[in-house]
Amino acid sequence: MIKCLIDRKMPSKENVAKRQDFEAVLKKVPRNYPINSPWFYGAIGFSSVLIIILLIFRI
């Protein structure tokens, strides 16, 4: 879609700078850390237990 704005004033430098607050935008984005996820610890825990069991029964 193409928008045609005919009677719009050009924004000032202050207005553009005020709208380019990327720190505020990044603060609103939810962060998703895989290390804090229970699925991460489940996979790491399962593989660790599996490796320990394999090492015990191999030796």
N, C-alpha and C positions, 0 to 999 in steps of 0.2 A: 504494500500500500504506500502511496506517495502522498504526503501532505503538502499542501501549498498554503503558506501563511503570508497573506498579502500585507496586512496593516500591522505588522508586528515590529516593535522597536528592536534595534540591535542591543543585546545585553552588554552591560558595562563590564570592565575588567573585574571589578569588585564582585559583581553578581556571578560571574563565571568562576572566580576563585572560591566564592562561598559554596557553590554547588559542587565543586570538585574536592569535597572533604572525603577522601578515600578511607581515612582512618575510621570515620563514623560508619561507613558502609561495611568495612571489614569487621567491626565490632558487632554488627547485627547478624552476620553470617554465622550460623552454628558450626562449631568445630567438632569434628568427629575423629577422635583418636582411636586407632585400632588396638593400641596397647591397653586402653581402659575398657575395652569390650570384653564381656565374659566369653565370647567365642574365641578370642585370641588366647586366653588362658586355658580354655578347654582343649584347643588344638595343641598348644605347647605342652600342657600337662599330659595329655594322652600320648603324645609322641615320646615324651620323657619316660613315662612309665613303660611304654612298649620297648624302648631301647634298654632300659634297666633289666626288664624281664628277659629280653634276648641275650644280654650279656651274662646274666646269671645262669641261664640254662645252657649257654654255649661253653662255658668254662667248667 
